[in-house]
């Protein structure tokens, strides 16, 4: 194997990435207070005192909306590479493929709207 400057650049970038990832972890391990117990052992939640086993009840609605957001967000992320390659493409094929994808995505949004997924219920039974 021939060792070139490209190999050196790859190893330097790899070392820099590891240093940027391990640096803050090492610094927090070195600089963090070592006291155990008392107020240091309690979780900190925006200045509020935690109470009870789970502090407060957390509605499941928030996690459902987070999952819906992630699913549509991932679908929209597929459009970025298509938008980057679209100016170099020729013919109607790519346009029809993008139109079909957006049509299916729109149908999914209308389906979820009709099923009542986007309404904010007071309580889920």
ZIVENNOR-V860222 format. One record per residue. RES is the residue in three letters. OMEGA is omega as a letter, one per 40 degrees, with the letter a starting at -180 (NA if undefined). Layout:
BEGIN
res & omega
RES & OMEGA
RES & OMEGA
END
This chain:
BEGIN
res & omega
UNK & i
UNK & a
UNK & a
UNK & i
UNK & i
UNK & i
UNK & i
UNK & a
UNK & i
UNK & i
UNK & i
UNK & i
UNK & i
UNK & i
UNK & i
UNK & i
UNK & i
UNK & i
UNK & i
UNK & i
UNK & a
UNK & a
UNK & i
UNK & i
UNK & i
UNK & i
UNK & i
UNK & i
UNK & a
UNK & a
UNK & a
UNK & i
UNK & a
UNK & a
UNK & i
UNK & i
UNK & a
UNK & a
UNK & i
UNK & a
UNK & a
UNK & i
UNK & a
UNK & a
UNK & i
UNK & i
UNK & a
UNK & i
UNK & i
UNK & i
UNK & i
UNK & a
UNK & a
UNK & a
UNK & i
UNK & i
UNK & a
UNK & a
UNK & i
UNK & a
UNK & a
UNK & a
UNK & i
UNK & i
UNK & i
UNK & i
UNK & i
UNK & i
UNK & a
UNK & a
UNK & i
UNK & i
UNK & i
UNK & i
UNK & a
UNK & i
UNK & i
UNK & a
UNK & a
UNK & i
UNK & i
UNK & i
UNK & i
UNK & a
UNK & a
UNK & a
UNK & a
UNK & a
UNK & a
UNK & i
UNK & a
UNK & a
UNK & i
UNK & i
UNK & i
UNK & i
UNK & i
UNK & i
UNK & i
UNK & i
UNK & i
UNK & i
UNK & i
UNK & i
UNK & i
UNK & i
UNK & i
UNK & i
UNK & i
UNK & i
UNK & i
UNK & i
UNK & a
UNK & i
UNK & i
UNK & a
UNK & a
UNK & i
UNK & a
UNK & a
UNK & i
UNK & a
UNK & i
UNK & i
UNK & NA
END
